[in-house]
Amino acid sequence: MKRAYATLFFSLVYAANLVLGQTSANQDFMRSTGKIYVVVAVILAIFLAIVIFLILLDRRLTKLENQIKQHGSHN
């Protein structure tokens, strides 16, 4: 499971690098005013929050699945 998370993370980092690596007049304006960094920071914060939420949800579901398996084996 950790390998899947690592692969997803590096894929998204690579995609972000491709997107941010392209230059245009609009991006140069955003960089010169510093707003591009705010946009990147907000997107990164949202992405990290979603990843953390999914990891915690996966742990909770695994714990519940184990409890169901243990409860079913007692009967």
N, C-alpha and C positions, 0 to 999 in steps of 0.2 A: 504494500500500500504506500509506503514511504517513497518507493521508486516512482510510482505514478504521480505523487505530489511533486517530486523533484523534476520529473519530465515536464509536467504542466508548468511549473514555475519557470524553468529555463526556456520553454517555448514562448511563454508570454514575454519574458525579458527580451528574447530575440525579436519578437514581433514589435515590441515597443521601440527597440533600437532601430528597426527598419523604418518605422513610422516617423520617429523623431529625427532620424538621420537625413530625411528629405528636407530640402530648403525651399522656401518660397518667400515672397514679400511679406505675407501675413505672419509667417513664423518668425521672420527676422524682426518684425515689429513687436511680436509677443516676447521674444527674447530680450529685445532692447529695453522693454518696459518692465521685465521681470515677471510678467504675468504667466508665462509658460511654465515657470517653476511651480506656481500655485496650482495650475491645472494638473500638472504631473503629480504633485503631492496629494491632491484630492483624489485623483484616480487611483494612486497607489494605496492610499488609506482605505478607500472603498474595497479594493481588491483584497488587501490584507484582512479586512474585517470579514469578508465573505469566506476566505480561506480558513480563517480561525473558526468561524461559525461552523463550517462544514466538517472540520476536524473534530470539534467538540461533539457535533451531532453524530458523527461516525462512532466515536467512543461510547456515547450513550446508547446508541442502537446495538453496538456489540455487547455491551453489558446486559441490556435487556434480552438479547438473543441467548446469551449464556444462561441467564436466569430461567428463561423458558425451557431450554434444553435440560437444565438441572431439575426443574419442576416436573417435566415430562418423564424423566427417567425414574423418579421416585414412585410413580404410579404403576 
